[in-house]
Amino acid sequence: MEISLFQIILVFIFSCVAGMGSVLDEFQTHRPLISCTVIGLILGDVKTGIILGGTLELIALGWMNIGAAQSPDSALASVISTILVVVGKQDIQTGIAIALPVAAAGQVLTVFARTITVAFQHEADSAAEKVQFRKIELLHFSALFVQALRVAIPATLVAIYVDANTVNRLLNLLPDIVTGGLAVAGGFIVVVGYAMVLNMMMVKYLAPFFYLGFILGGYLNFSLLSFGILGVIFAIIYVQLNSKFNTVKNNEDSINRSTNSRPIIADDELDD
């Protein structure tokens, strides 16, 4: 597959958006599910982008910055792995094997980019002392653009110089034990990331529904859509039978009845 100039420009633009999104965290454009899907759309293979994005999203669930410790770069890993998988016509396991080392390399680039932006911060402090608001705005967006280029430059270089033959040749140079090991490691990381999220979100009184889902998944041949609908039904039944919800609802009904039973006082009576 050959990437056109227009596609390369779109890859550069979205890579900038993903790089800035990894710092802003507002629209989550750096998350694998979004990044892989958009890159797949640009390259004409949305299905592969969605599948790869969903798989990498499970891996990246437990990736987070803690203080000065930087997590692996999910934005760079998502963009580059999607380009290589779509262009090289590779499978999802190969995409995982590509994404993990790229994420580690992106982690180093993130530290380097954040180190550069320290100079922008000191310059902004100096501009604030001189009440130069326009300069502060310029420095703010300039520092943000450094984060954009952190993802855009490597992704654009890959999109320009890498074709299907190059991808296949590079992957053939890797021993099967390396690619297989990375794929297995990716599977373990999925479990660890999912466990970390569940550890934060776990509520004891909802645990039976969690285990019930695993039991039903093991014995029933349901699709994900069927499980989603079944989960919504269980949630509605639980809310309707929950005593806490019924107490709140009864209190609201009592307030409404007491409000409606009060006599309406005319405006002229209030003046007396």
C-alpha positions in Angstrom: 0.0 0.0 0.0 1.3 3.4 -1.0 0.4 6.4 1.2 -0.5 9.5 -0.8 0.7 13.1 0.0 -2.8 14.0 1.2 -2.8 11.1 3.6 0.7 12.0 4.9 -0.6 15.6 5.6 -3.6 14.3 7.4 -1.4 11.9 9.5 0.8 14.9 10.4 -2.2 17.0 11.5 -3.8 14.3 13.6 -0.4 13.3 15.1 -0.1 16.9 16.3 -3.6 16.7 17.8 -2.8 13.4 19.5 0.5 14.8 20.8 -1.2 17.9 22.3 -4.0 15.7 23.6 -1.6 13.6 25.7 -0.8 16.8 27.6 -4.3 18.5 27.7 -6.2 15.3 28.5 -9.5 17.0 27.5 -10.7 15.3 24.4 -8.6 12.0 24.9 -7.3 12.1 21.3 -4.1 10.4 22.5 -5.9 7.3 23.6 -5.3 4.2 21.4 -9.0 3.7 20.7 -9.3 7.1 19.2 -5.8 7.5 17.6 -5.9 4.1 15.9 -9.4 4.6 14.6 -8.6 8.0 13.1 -5.3 6.8 11.5 -7.1 3.8 10.2 -9.8 6.1 8.7 -7.1 8.2 7.1 -5.4 5.2 5.6 -8.6 3.6 4.4 -8.8 0.7 6.9 -11.1 1.7 9.7 -11.8 -1.9 10.8 -8.2 -2.6 11.5 -7.8 0.7 13.3 -10.7 0.0 15.6 -9.6 -3.6 16.4 -6.0 -2.5 17.0 -7.2 0.5 19.0 -9.4 -1.6 21.2 -6.6 -4.1 21.9 -4.1 -1.4 22.7 -6.6 0.5 24.9 -6.8 -2.6 27.1 -3.0 -2.6 27.4 -2.8 1.1 28.1 -5.6 1.1 30.8 -3.0 1.0 33.6 -0.6 3.5 32.0 -0.6 6.8 34.0 1.8 9.5 35.0 2.6 9.5 38.7 4.5 12.6 39.8 7.7 12.9 37.7 7.5 9.3 36.5 6.2 9.2 32.9 4.1 6.4 31.5 4.7 4.8 28.1 3.6 7.0 25.2 0.3 5.6 24.1 -0.2 8.3 21.4 3.1 7.6 19.5 2.6 3.8 19.9 -1.0 4.0 18.5 -0.2 6.2 15.5 3.0 4.4 14.4 1.7 0.8 15.0 -1.5 1.5 13.0 0.5 2.9 10.1 2.8 -0.1 10.1 -0.1 -2.6 10.5 -2.3 -1.1 7.8 0.5 -0.4 5.3 2.2 -3.7 5.8 -1.0 -5.7 6.0 0.0 -7.2 9.4 -2.1 -8.9 12.0 -3.1 -7.4 15.4 -0.5 -9.4 17.4 2.2 -7.9 15.2 0.7 -4.5 15.9 1.0 -5.2 19.7 4.6 -6.3 19.2 5.3 -3.0 17.4 3.4 -0.8 19.8 5.2 -1.9 23.0 8.8 -0.9 22.1 7.5 2.3 20.3 5.6 3.3 23.5 8.9 2.8 25.5 10.8 5.0 23.0 8.0 7.6 23.2 8.4 7.7 26.9 12.0 8.9 26.4 10.8 11.5 23.9 8.1 12.7 26.4 10.8 13.3 29.0 12.9 15.1 26.5 10.0 17.3 25.3 9.0 18.2 28.9 12.6 19.1 29.6 12.6 21.5 26.7 9.3 23.2 27.8 11.0 24.1 31.1 12.8 26.9 29.3 9.4 28.2 28.0 8.1 28.2 31.6 11.0 30.4 32.8 10.5 32.7 29.9 6.8 33.0 30.7 7.6 33.9 34.3 9.9 36.7 33.0 7.1 37.9 30.7 4.6 37.8 33.5 6.8 40.1 35.6 6.9 42.5 32.7 3.1 42.2 32.1 3.6 40.9 28.6 0.4 38.9 28.2 0.7 38.4 24.5 4.1 36.8 24.9 2.8 34.5 27.6 0.1 33.3 25.2 2.7 32.7 22.5 5.0 30.8 24.9 2.0 28.7 26.0 1.1 27.6 22.5 4.8 27.1 21.6 5.3 24.7 24.5 2.2 22.9 23.4 3.5 22.6 19.9 6.6 20.9 21.2 4.4 18.1 22.5 2.7 18.0 19.1 5.9 17.6 17.2 7.0 14.9 19.6 4.4 12.6 18.0 4.0 14.2 14.6 7.7 14.1 13.4 8.3 10.3 14.0 4.8 9.4 12.7 5.3 11.5 9.5 8.7 10.0 8.9 7.3 6.5 9.2 4.4 7.4 6.9 6.8 8.8 4.2 9.6 6.3 4.2 8.0 3.0 5.2 6.1 0.9 2.7 4.7 -2.6 2.7 8.0 -4.2 1.6 10.0 -2.3 4.2 7.6 -3.4 7.0 7.7 -7.0 6.0 11.5 -7.0 5.6 12.0 -5.4 9.1 9.6 -7.8 10.7 11.3 -10.8 9.1 14.5 -9.7 10.6 13.0 -10.1 14.1 13.2 -13.7 15.4 9.9 -15.4 16.1 10.8 -15.7 19.8 11.0 -11.9 20.1 7.7 -11.1 18.3 6.0 -13.9 20.2 7.4 -12.8 23.5 6.2 -9.2 22.9 2.8 -10.5 22.0 2.6 -12.6 25.2 3.8 -9.7 27.2 1.1 -7.5 25.7 -1.5 -10.0 26.9 -0.1 -9.9 30.4 -0.1 -6.1 30.3 -3.8 -6.2 29.3 -4.6 -8.2 32.5 -2.5 -5.9 34.7 -4.0 -2.8 33.3 -7.6 -4.1 33.6 -6.9 -5.3 37.2 -5.6 -1.8 38.2 -8.7 -0.2 36.8 -10.9 -2.7 38.6 -9.0 -2.2 41.8 -9.9 1.5 41.7 -13.5 1.1 40.6 -14.4 -2.0 42.5 -17.5 -1.7 44.7 -18.2 -4.6 47.0 -22.0 -4.6 46.6 -21.6 -4.7 42.8 -19.1 -7.5 42.8 -21.7 -10.3 42.3 -22.7 -8.7 38.9 -19.0 -8.7 37.9 -18.5 -12.4 38.7 -21.9 -13.3 37.2 -20.7 -11.7 33.9 -17.7 -13.9 33.8 -19.8 -17.0 34.5 -22.3 -16.2 31.8 -19.4 -15.4 29.4 -17.9 -18.8 30.0 -21.1 -20.8 29.5 -23.2 -18.8 27.1 -22.3 -18.1 23.5 -23.4 -14.4 23.6 -22.0 -11.6 21.6 -20.7 -8.4 23.2 -23.9 -6.6 22.1 -26.0 -9.2 23.9 -23.9 -8.9 27.0 -24.3 -5.1 26.8 -28.1 -5.3 26.6 -28.1 -7.8 29.4 -26.0 -5.5 31.6 -28.4 -2.6 31.0 -31.4 -4.8 32.0 -29.6 -5.9 35.2 -28.8 -2.3 36.0 -32.4 -1.2 35.5 -33.7 -4.0 37.7 -31.1 -3.3 40.4 -32.0 0.4 40.5 -35.7 -0.3 40.8 -35.2 -2.9 43.6 -32.5 -0.9 45.4 -33.9 0.4 48.8 -31.7 3.5 48.7 -33.2 4.5 45.4 -36.7 3.8 46.6 -36.1 5.9 49.7 -35.0 8.9 47.7 -37.9 8.5 45.4 -40.4 8.2 48.3 -38.9 11.4 49.8 -39.3 13.3 46.6 -42.9 12.1 46.2 -43.6 13.2 49.8 -42.2 16.7 49.1 -44.2 17.0 45.9 -47.4 16.0 47.7 -46.8 18.4 50.6 -46.1 21.2 48.1 -49.2 20.5 46.1 -51.4 20.3 49.3 -50.5 23.8 50.5 -53.2 26.5 49.9 -52.3 29.1 47.3 -52.2 32.6 48.8 -53.2 35.4 46.6 -50.9 38.3 46.1 -53.3 40.8 47.7 -53.4 38.8 50.9 -49.6 38.9 51.3 -49.7 42.7 51.4 -51.9 42.8 54.6 
